[in-house]
Amino acid sequence: MILLYYPKLTSPKNRRFPLSIMALAAVLEGREKYEVVDGNLDPEPDKTLARLIETNHVELLGVSVMPGPQMVSAMNSCKAIRESYPDVPIVWGGYFPSTYRDATLNANYVDYAVRGQGETTLLELIEVVRGQRSPAQVAGLSYKEGRQKFHNHERAMQGPDEFPWIPYERVPVASYLRPSYFGKRTGAHQASIGCPFQCSFCAVHEAFGSLQKMESPARTAAILRHLVDNYGMDGVQFYDMNFFLSESHTRELMENLAPLGLHWWCEGRIDAISRYSDETLEWIRRAGCTMIFFGAESGSNKTLREMKKGITIEQTIEVAKRMRKLGIVPEFSFVIGNPQNPEEDTHETISFIRKLKRLNPVSEIIVQHYTPVPQRGKMYGGIDGGIVGFPSTIEEWATPRWYNFTIRVNPSMPWLQPKTKKLIDNFETVVAARWPTVQDIRASKASRVFLKTISAWRYTTGFYNNPKELTMAQKWIRLRRPKVESI
């Protein structure tokens, strides 16, 4: 038996399909005996793993790992499995081992690391553990022999159409269709893999290279139709890095999605959408698009060039106007505090955000400090010298310092003056209160009106200093929110 494990990543109310291990299940279906264990659904996944190992001949435990909370969950589970069942080979795949391969292999409870796309690599690794193939012959695999580590050449990316459908019948689908702003039964789908862009603050290209391969529009629509007809899905979040890669593909995809009657969210590129024709944008609206996440990043063209973002603030303004005309909510994300000139970048970006809100008041604004994806020698802004003690083990990544850095909670940012950091935090608080996100379906109308009212004077006057009353109000409202159950 092959065990596929998705360690706990989020709270039960936010769980979605564990797409990474479900994609692996697709290539095992009909070929291997396997089980899927999801720590976001199973309250005691370690006991479930132990029971399956006790009652089956488990040849390999495959674990999908993202940095942050999922890495900590994976670390704890794999330590326990290795202690009790030392003969079960353990392989980590996903974003964390793809980016931090040496730290992954430094753990005595991890035998292999799969980098990048894992479907074909997993099939070949099964042959390795059965003694039918040498590990040196498996592209995309990192492994160790004694104290020596080996990193095989990268595996060429394959498009989604080259693999079978996810076997939805092998998971409790209804448990993953959760209430959201987009529907009472909101699911998730990924219609592509990879990203062709080279933003200097991002590490997706480090893990998956510089390509993006799209699922055919007909297949995307067929999969979603299956979920609609058989499980009652009425909303979907697309987890692609760039859902709108080319206009011709987008137009064909929208024509296929429109008959499904879904409401959906996705990520899009500002430069791509700014170039689309009015006709294509109308098709996007007609196909059920409700909200698009855009990485606007900064209010300075100079900073955007330094980030290699490939967009301009003029394009962002154009997109804000066009989304308003369409009635699609744009969700603009900004990373403020560029290490090249954090004070200037912060003030320019705050001013730019205020301009966007005037142009399109329903724009959702996400504000965060610039916190680089930790990569030795590859972090944007020349900040490597200010960050010492780079982790070499999984346990170090789990320490408060590096864990907080990974999840962007009060990380050490020596390039950012305390007063600038405080300005960013305060501005974020004021904006979140002045325009509470529409995605919080548990927030009452009264609580929204209350927050908007008590924050209006601060936003109008630009006085963001020490907004304690807003922080207290937001906390009080969160505590009083009703629970939302699946329908």
C-alpha positions in Angstrom: 0.0 0.0 0.0 1.0 3.6 -0.7 -0.1 6.2 1.9 -0.7 9.7 0.8 -0.7 12.2 3.7 -1.7 15.8 3.7 -0.8 17.3 7.1 -3.0 19.8 8.8 -2.7 23.2 7.2 -5.7 25.2 8.1 -8.8 25.3 10.4 -11.7 23.0 9.6 -13.9 25.8 8.3 -11.3 26.8 5.7 -10.5 23.3 4.4 -10.6 22.6 0.7 -9.7 19.7 -1.5 -6.1 18.5 -0.8 -5.4 18.9 -4.5 -1.7 18.0 -4.3 -2.2 14.5 -2.9 -5.4 14.0 -4.9 -3.3 14.6 -8.1 -1.0 11.8 -6.9 -3.9 9.6 -6.1 -5.0 10.0 -9.8 -1.9 8.4 -11.1 -2.1 5.6 -8.5 -5.8 4.8 -9.2 -6.1 1.4 -10.9 -2.4 0.7 -10.5 -1.6 0.6 -6.8 -3.4 0.1 -3.5 -3.4 3.4 -1.7 -5.1 5.5 1.0 -5.5 9.3 1.4 -5.2 10.8 4.9 -6.0 14.5 5.3 -5.0 16.1 8.5 -7.5 18.9 7.9 -10.3 16.5 8.0 -9.1 13.7 10.2 -8.9 14.9 13.9 -6.3 12.2 14.7 -4.3 11.6 11.5 -1.3 10.1 13.3 -3.5 7.4 14.7 -5.0 6.8 11.3 -1.6 6.5 9.7 -0.5 4.1 12.4 -3.6 1.9 12.0 -3.1 1.7 8.2 0.6 0.8 8.7 -0.4 -1.9 11.3 -3.0 -3.5 9.1 -1.3 -3.2 5.7 2.1 -3.7 4.0 2.9 0.0 3.5 5.7 0.5 1.0 5.9 4.3 1.0 4.5 7.2 2.9 4.2 10.3 0.7 3.8 13.6 2.5 2.8 16.9 0.8 4.4 19.9 2.6 4.0 23.6 2.5 6.2 25.9 4.7 4.7 27.1 8.0 2.0 25.2 9.9 1.9 22.3 7.5 5.6 21.7 7.8 5.3 21.6 11.6 2.4 19.1 11.3 4.4 17.0 8.8 7.5 17.1 11.1 5.7 15.9 14.1 3.8 13.1 12.3 6.9 11.8 10.5 8.9 11.8 13.6 6.3 9.6 15.3 6.0 7.3 12.3 9.8 6.8 12.0 10.0 6.1 15.7 7.3 3.4 15.7 7.7 2.1 12.1 11.4 2.7 11.1 11.1 0.4 8.0 8.5 2.6 6.3 10.2 4.8 3.7 9.1 8.5 3.9 9.1 11.0 1.0 8.3 14.7 1.2 7.0 16.5 -1.8 5.6 19.9 -2.5 6.8 23.5 -2.1 8.9 23.0 1.1 11.2 20.2 -0.1 11.3 21.7 -3.6 12.8 24.9 -2.2 14.6 23.6 0.9 15.9 20.2 -0.3 19.0 20.0 1.9 17.1 20.9 5.1 14.5 18.3 4.2 17.1 15.5 3.7 18.9 16.5 6.9 16.0 15.0 8.8 16.5 11.4 9.8 12.8 10.8 9.3 12.8 11.8 5.6 14.4 9.5 3.1 13.5 11.2 -0.2 12.5 14.6 -1.4 10.5 15.2 -4.6 11.1 18.5 -6.3 8.5 20.2 -8.5 5.8 18.1 -10.2 5.4 14.8 -8.4 3.1 12.5 -10.3 5.6 10.7 -12.6 8.4 11.0 -10.0 6.2 9.1 -7.5 5.5 6.3 -9.9 9.3 5.9 -10.5 10.1 6.2 -6.8 7.7 3.3 -6.0 10.0 1.2 -8.4 13.0 2.4 -6.4 11.6 1.2 -3.0 10.8 -2.1 -4.7 14.4 -2.5 -5.9 13.3 -2.2 -9.6 15.1 1.1 -10.3 18.1 3.1 -9.1 17.2 6.3 -7.3 19.9 8.0 -9.5 17.6 7.4 -12.5 14.6 9.4 -11.2 14.4 12.9 -12.4 13.2 15.5 -9.8 14.3 13.3 -6.9 16.7 14.2 -4.1 17.9 11.4 -1.8 20.7 10.4 0.5 23.1 7.6 0.9 24.7 7.7 4.4 25.7 11.4 4.9 25.9 12.1 1.2 23.0 13.9 -0.6 22.1 13.6 -4.2 20.0 15.9 -6.3 19.0 14.5 -9.6 18.3 16.7 -12.7 15.0 18.5 -12.9 12.0 16.8 -14.3 10.3 18.3 -17.4 6.9 19.7 -16.6 3.8 17.9 -17.9 0.5 19.5 -18.5 -2.7 18.6 -16.5 -4.2 16.9 -19.6 -1.3 14.3 -19.5 -2.7 12.9 -16.2 -6.0 11.2 -15.3 -8.8 13.0 -13.5 -8.7 13.2 -9.8 -10.6 10.2 -8.3 -13.1 12.3 -6.3 -15.0 9.1 -5.2 -12.0 8.3 -3.0 -12.5 11.3 -0.7 -15.6 12.6 1.1 -16.3 15.4 -1.4 -19.2 16.9 0.7 -16.8 17.6 3.5 -14.7 19.8 1.3 -17.6 21.9 -0.2 -17.7 24.7 2.3 -19.9 27.9 2.5 -18.1 31.0 1.2 -18.9 34.3 -0.4 -18.9 32.5 -3.7 -21.5 29.8 -2.8 -23.0 27.5 -0.2 -20.9 24.6 -1.5 -17.6 26.1 -2.7 -15.0 23.8 -4.0 -11.5 24.2 -5.4 -9.8 23.4 -8.7 -6.4 24.0 -10.3 -6.5 24.3 -14.0 -2.8 24.8 -14.7 0.6 24.2 -13.2 3.6 26.6 -13.0 4.2 30.3 -13.7 6.1 31.8 -16.6 7.0 35.0 -14.8 10.1 35.8 -12.7 9.0 38.2 -9.9 12.1 38.5 -7.8 10.3 38.3 -4.5 8.6 34.9 -5.3 10.0 31.4 -5.2 7.4 29.6 -7.4 9.8 29.5 -10.3 12.4 28.0 -7.9 10.1 25.1 -7.3 8.4 24.7 -10.7 10.6 26.4 -13.2 9.5 29.1 -15.6 6.7 27.4 -17.5 2.9 27.3 -17.1 0.9 24.5 -18.7 -2.9 24.9 -18.9 -5.6 22.3 -18.7 -7.8 22.2 -21.8 -11.0 24.3 -21.4 -13.2 21.3 -22.2 -11.6 19.2 -19.5 -11.8 22.0 -16.9 -15.5 22.4 -17.6 -16.1 18.6 -17.6 -14.5 18.2 -14.2 -16.5 21.1 -12.7 -19.7 19.8 -14.3 -19.0 16.5 -12.6 -18.8 18.3 -9.2 -21.9 20.4 -9.9 -24.1 17.5 -11.1 -22.9 14.9 -8.6 -22.1 16.9 -5.5 -24.1 20.1 -5.8 -21.0 22.4 -6.0 -22.1 26.0 -6.7 -18.9 28.0 -6.2 -15.2 27.4 -6.9 -11.9 28.9 -6.1 -9.2 28.4 -8.8 -5.8 28.0 -7.3 -3.8 28.7 -10.5 -0.9 31.2 -10.2 -2.3 32.9 -13.4 -5.8 31.8 -14.4 -5.8 34.1 -17.5 -2.6 33.2 -19.3 -3.7 34.0 -22.8 -6.7 35.8 -24.2 -7.6 33.0 -26.7 -7.5 30.3 -24.0 -9.5 32.5 -21.7 -12.2 33.1 -24.2 -12.6 29.4 -24.9 -12.5 28.6 -21.2 -15.2 31.2 -20.4 -17.5 29.9 -23.1 -17.1 26.4 -21.5 -17.7 27.7 -18.0 -20.7 29.9 -18.6 -23.3 27.1 -18.8 -22.3 25.8 -15.3 -23.8 28.7 -13.4 -20.9 28.9 -10.9 -19.6 31.9 -9.0 -15.9 31.9 -8.7 -12.6 33.5 -7.6 -9.2 33.3 -9.3 -5.8 35.0 -9.6 -5.0 37.1 -12.6 -2.2 39.2 -14.0 -2.8 42.9 -14.1 -0.9 43.3 -17.4 -2.8 40.5 -19.0 -6.3 41.8 -18.0 -5.4 45.3 -19.0 -4.8 44.1 -22.5 -7.9 42.0 -22.9 -10.7 43.2 -25.2 -14.0 44.4 -23.7 -15.6 41.4 -25.3 -13.3 38.9 -23.5 -13.9 40.7 -20.2 -17.6 40.5 -20.7 -17.2 36.8 -21.2 -15.3 36.5 -17.9 -18.2 38.3 -16.2 -20.8 36.1 -18.0 -19.0 32.9 -17.0 -19.6 33.7 -13.3 -16.4 35.5 -12.2 -17.1 37.2 -8.9 -13.7 38.3 -7.7 -10.1 38.3 -9.1 -7.0 38.5 -7.0 -4.3 40.8 -8.5 -0.7 41.2 -7.3 -0.5 45.0 -7.5 2.5 44.9 -5.1 3.5 48.6 -5.0 2.4 52.1 -5.9 5.7 52.9 -7.4 6.8 52.0 -11.0 10.4 52.1 -9.9 9.7 49.4 -7.2 7.8 47.3 -9.7 10.7 47.3 -12.1 13.1 46.3 -9.3 10.7 43.5 -8.4 10.7 42.4 -12.0 6.9 42.3 -11.7 6.2 43.2 -15.3 3.4 45.6 -14.6 2.9 49.4 -14.1 0.7 51.4 -11.8 -1.1 52.8 -14.8 -2.2 49.2 -15.8 -3.4 48.7 -12.2 -5.5 51.8 -12.5 -6.9 50.7 -15.8 -7.8 47.3 -14.3 -9.6 48.9 -11.3 -11.7 51.0 -13.7 -12.6 48.1 -16.0 -13.5 45.8 -13.0 -15.8 48.5 -11.7 -17.6 48.7 -15.1 -18.0 44.9 -15.1 -19.1 44.5 -11.5 -16.3 42.1 -10.7 -14.5 42.8 -7.4 -10.8 43.3 -7.8 -8.7 42.1 -4.8 -5.4 44.1 -4.9 -2.5 42.7 -2.9 0.4 45.0 -1.9 3.7 44.1 -0.3 4.8 47.4 1.4 8.3 48.3 2.6 10.6 47.5 -0.3 14.1 47.1 1.2 15.6 49.4 -1.4 13.8 52.4 0.0 11.1 51.2 2.5 10.0 54.7 3.7 9.5 56.1 0.2 7.8 52.9 -1.0 5.4 52.8 2.0 4.2 56.4 1.5 3.9 56.1 -2.3 1.9 52.8 -2.0 -0.4 54.1 0.7 -1.2 57.1 -1.5 -1.7 54.8 -4.5 -4.1 52.6 -2.5 -6.2 55.6 -1.6 -6.4 56.5 -5.3 -7.5 53.0 -6.2 -10.3 53.2 -3.6 -11.5 56.4 -5.1 -11.6 54.9 -8.6 -13.2 51.6 -7.5 -14.6 51.7 -3.9 -15.4 48.0 -3.8 -11.8 47.1 -4.4 -10.6 44.7 -1.8 -7.1 45.7 -0.4 -4.6 43.3 1.1 -1.7 44.9 2.8 1.4 43.1 4.1 5.0 43.9 4.8 7.5 42.9 2.3 8.8 39.6 3.7 10.9 37.7 1.3 10.6 33.9 0.7 13.7 32.8 2.7 16.3 31.6 0.1 20.0 31.9 0.7 21.6 34.1 -1.9 18.3 34.7 -3.8 16.3 37.1 -1.7 15.1 40.3 -3.4 16.4 43.6 -2.1 20.0 42.5 -1.2 18.9 41.6 2.3 20.9 38.4 2.8 23.5 40.1 4.9 20.9 41.2 7.4 19.6 37.7 7.9 21.9 35.3 9.7 21.6 31.8 10.9 19.8 30.4 7.8 18.1 27.1 8.7 19.7 23.9 7.7 17.2 21.6 9.3 13.4 21.2 9.5 13.6 21.7 13.3 15.2 25.1 12.8 12.5 26.1 10.3 10.0 25.2 13.1 11.6 27.6 15.7 9.5 30.8 16.4 12.0 33.0 14.6 11.8 31.2 11.2 8.3 30.0 11.6 7.1 33.6 12.0 9.3 34.7 9.1 7.6 32.0 6.9 4.0 33.0 7.9 4.8 36.7 7.9 3.9 37.3 11.5 6.3 39.8 13.1 9.4 38.6 11.3 12.7 40.3 11.9 13.1 42.9 9.1 16.3 44.9 9.7 15.8 47.0 6.6 12.5 48.4 8.0 12.5 51.1 10.6 10.0 50.5 13.5 8.1 53.6 12.7 7.6 52.5 9.1 6.5 49.1 10.1 4.1 50.5 12.6 2.7 52.8 9.9 2.1 49.8 7.6 0.4 47.9 10.4 -1.8 50.8 11.4 -2.8 51.6 7.8 -3.8 47.9 7.3 -6.0 48.1 10.4 -7.7 51.3 9.3 -8.3 50.0 5.8 -9.7 46.7 7.0 -12.1 48.4 9.3 -13.2 51.1 6.8 -13.9 48.4 4.1 -14.5 45.0 5.8 -14.0 42.3 3.3 -17.1 40.9 1.6 -15.5 37.4 1.9 -16.3 37.3 5.7 -19.7 35.7 5.4 -20.0 35.5 9.2 -19.9 39.2 9.7 -23.3 40.8 10.3 -24.5 43.9 8.5 -24.6 45.8 11.8 -20.9 44.9 12.5 -19.8 46.1 9.1 -21.7 49.4 9.5 -20.2 49.8 13.0 -16.6 49.3 11.8 -17.1 51.6 8.8 -18.5 54.3 11.0 -15.8 54.3 13.7 -13.0 54.1 11.2 -14.2 56.7 8.7 -12.6 59.8 10.4 -9.2 58.1 10.5 -9.2 57.2 6.8 -10.6 60.5 5.8 -8.0 62.5 7.7 -5.2 60.1 7.1 -4.6 59.7 10.8 -3.6 56.1 11.2 -1.6 56.4 14.5 -2.5 53.9 17.3 -5.9 52.7 16.1 -6.6 50.7 19.3 -10.3 51.2 19.2 -10.4 49.5 15.8 -8.3 46.6 16.9 -10.5 46.1 20.0 -13.7 46.4 17.9 -12.5 43.9 15.3 -11.5 41.4 18.1 -14.9 41.8 19.8 -16.8 41.2 16.5 -14.7 38.1 15.8 -15.6 36.6 19.1 -19.3 37.2 18.5 -19.4 35.7 15.0 -21.8 32.7 14.5 -20.4 29.4 13.3 -21.0 28.5 9.7 -21.6 24.8 8.9 -21.7 23.0 5.6 -25.1 23.0 4.0 
